[in-house]
Amino acid sequence: MTAAENLSERMSDLQIEPTGTNDFGPCDCCGGQSRTVWGYVHGPAGAVAAYFVQWTVGHVDRHGAHFDVIIGKWGAGAERSDRCSISLEFRRTDNGPSFMVIDSGARPVASSDLVAKSLARDEVVGTPLAQIAFDIVDAVWLQDERIAEIVGND
C-alpha cells in the first residue's frame, strides 16, 4: 500500500485544529487587507496535514482565495523531507463554489520550513494526492469558522 493510499484511508474522520491568523496589506490591486489563517488537520492516528487559507477581506468575489496544504508524515521522527505542499485556488462561479489545483511552487507555502517539495498541478491532478487534498480542504471548509467570509456564512 502506498503512503497516499494509507493516508486516504484515514480521511473519513478529519478534525481541524486552528492555530493562527495574520492580517496584512494593503493588496496591490484593490488596497484591501489580506488575511491568512492556518492550522493542522488530524485523523484518527494524529496529524495528517497543515493548512493555510489566504484571501483579501471583503474581496472574495473579486480575488477568490487560496488553500495551501502540507501533507505527509508528522510527529516524532518526521522531517520536512517527508512532506509536500499542494495548492488549490477557490473561486465563486455562477454554478457555485469551485476549487482548482494550481502549482504550489508559486505560493508562499513553497518557502515554508515545513515542506521539502511543492507540487505542480500536473503532479497532483489524476493521482490519489488530489483526493487527499480535496478531503483536507473539505474538512477546513466545514469546520474552520474563521473562513466564514469565503464559505459565504458571514
FIKOLMAR-737867 format. One line per 3 residues: their letters; for each residue x, z, y of C-alpha. Coordinates in nm, 3 decimals. Layout:
# residues N
A> X,Z,Y ~ ... .
//
This chain:
# residues 154
MTA> 0.000,0.000,0.000 ~ 0.140,-0.094,0.342 ~ 0.167,0.152,0.629 .
AEN> -0.108,-0.038,0.813 ~ -0.342,-0.015,0.514 ~ -0.266,0.355,0.475 .
LSE> -0.334,0.419,0.843 ~ -0.653,0.212,0.828 ~ -0.794,0.435,0.556 .
RMS> -0.774,0.730,0.796 ~ -0.956,0.559,1.085 ~ -1.308,0.669,0.991 .
DLQ> -1.278,1.020,1.135 ~ -1.076,0.993,1.455 ~ -1.076,1.257,1.726 .
IEP> -0.909,1.229,2.065 ~ -0.700,1.489,2.246 ~ -0.696,1.413,2.622 .
TGT> -0.365,1.532,2.765 ~ -0.304,1.390,3.113 ~ -0.412,1.188,3.412 .
NDF> -0.239,1.032,3.713 ~ -0.376,0.860,4.024 ~ -0.152,0.622,4.220 .
GPC> -0.170,0.330,4.457 ~ -0.271,0.154,4.658 ~ -0.341,-0.155,4.446 .
DCC> -0.157,-0.461,4.586 ~ -0.462,-0.688,4.581 ~ -0.752,-0.460,4.679 .
GGQ> -0.600,-0.144,4.829 ~ -0.779,0.081,4.579 ~ -0.635,0.375,4.393 .
SRT> -0.544,0.322,4.029 ~ -0.583,0.581,3.756 ~ -0.419,0.629,3.419 .
VWG> -0.545,0.875,3.159 ~ -0.373,0.945,2.831 ~ -0.384,1.148,2.516 .
YVH> -0.349,1.145,2.140 ~ -0.573,1.025,1.862 ~ -0.589,1.238,1.549 .
GPA> -0.709,1.153,1.200 ~ -0.763,1.394,0.910 ~ -0.386,1.404,0.839 .
GAV> -0.278,1.453,1.203 ~ -0.179,1.234,1.497 ~ -0.208,0.858,1.442 .
AAY> -0.164,0.727,1.796 ~ -0.104,0.796,2.162 ~ -0.318,0.610,2.415 .
FVQ> -0.312,0.519,2.783 ~ -0.605,0.375,2.980 ~ -0.540,0.229,3.326 .
WTV> -0.783,0.091,3.586 ~ -0.840,0.065,3.960 ~ -1.103,0.320,4.060 .
GHV> -1.419,0.152,4.188 ~ -1.299,-0.194,4.086 ~ -1.357,-0.218,3.711 .
DRH> -1.586,-0.520,3.758 ~ -1.313,-0.698,3.954 ~ -0.997,-0.593,3.768 .
GAH> -1.111,-0.469,3.429 ~ -0.895,-0.209,3.257 ~ -0.604,-0.184,3.016 .
FDV> -0.591,0.015,2.693 ~ -0.241,0.066,2.553 ~ -0.195,0.234,2.214 .
IIG> 0.118,0.352,2.039 ~ 0.072,0.363,1.664 ~ 0.291,0.472,1.378 .
KWG> 0.437,0.794,1.244 ~ 0.414,1.115,1.449 ~ 0.522,1.471,1.390 .
AGA> 0.825,1.624,1.223 ~ 1.084,1.368,1.128 ~ 0.916,1.081,1.314 .
ERS> 1.128,0.876,1.551 ~ 1.045,0.623,1.818 ~ 1.158,0.350,1.574 .
DRC> 0.855,0.447,1.362 ~ 0.613,0.338,1.636 ~ 0.499,0.022,1.816 .
SIS> 0.265,-0.047,2.106 ~ -0.041,-0.270,2.116 ~ -0.227,-0.352,2.438 .
LEF> -0.585,-0.459,2.498 ~ -0.747,-0.585,2.816 ~ -1.105,-0.482,2.894 .
RRT> -1.347,-0.695,3.094 ~ -1.717,-0.672,3.167 ~ -1.881,-1.006,3.090 .
DNG> -2.233,-1.147,3.105 ~ -2.251,-1.071,2.731 ~ -2.137,-0.710,2.768 .
PSF> -1.804,-0.531,2.738 ~ -1.516,-0.735,2.597 ~ -1.170,-0.646,2.467 .
MVI> -0.884,-0.887,2.405 ~ -0.543,-0.814,2.256 ~ -0.268,-0.906,2.505 .
DSG> 0.112,-0.899,2.495 ~ 0.217,-0.536,2.507 ~ 0.567,-0.614,2.631 .
ARP> 0.431,-0.689,2.980 ~ 0.266,-0.347,3.008 ~ 0.426,-0.019,3.130 .
VAS> 0.395,0.120,2.775 ~ 0.676,-0.117,2.673 ~ 0.929,0.104,2.852 .
SDL> 0.799,0.431,2.703 ~ 1.045,0.652,2.518 ~ 0.773,0.695,2.254 .
VAK> 0.785,0.335,2.129 ~ 1.054,0.113,1.979 ~ 0.871,-0.220,1.984 .
SLA> 0.590,-0.363,2.196 ~ 0.396,-0.623,2.002 ~ 0.296,-0.964,2.130 .
RDE> -0.063,-1.081,2.090 ~ 0.026,-1.315,1.804 ~ 0.190,-1.027,1.613 .
VVG> -0.142,-0.837,1.615 ~ -0.434,-1.082,1.602 ~ -0.539,-1.154,1.244 .
TPL> -0.344,-0.860,1.099 ~ -0.455,-0.512,0.980 ~ -0.298,-0.375,1.300 .
AQI> -0.572,-0.542,1.505 ~ -0.845,-0.343,1.331 ~ -0.644,-0.023,1.366 .
AFD> -0.600,-0.084,1.740 ~ -0.972,-0.154,1.785 ~ -1.064,0.158,1.584 .
IVD> -0.841,0.367,1.810 ~ -0.988,0.210,2.125 ~ -1.340,0.273,1.986 .
AVW> -1.257,0.643,1.944 ~ -1.126,0.663,2.301 ~ -1.427,0.466,2.433 .
LQD> -1.675,0.700,2.266 ~ -1.500,1.033,2.321 ~ -1.293,1.033,2.641 .
ERI> -1.528,1.130,2.923 ~ -1.257,1.051,3.179 ~ -1.320,0.678,3.133 .
AEI> -1.693,0.702,3.215 ~ -1.648,0.452,3.501 ~ -1.516,0.192,3.256 .
VGN> -1.779,0.263,2.991 ~ -2.049,0.246,3.257 ~ -2.167,0.606,3.224 .
D> -2.080,0.707,3.579 .
//
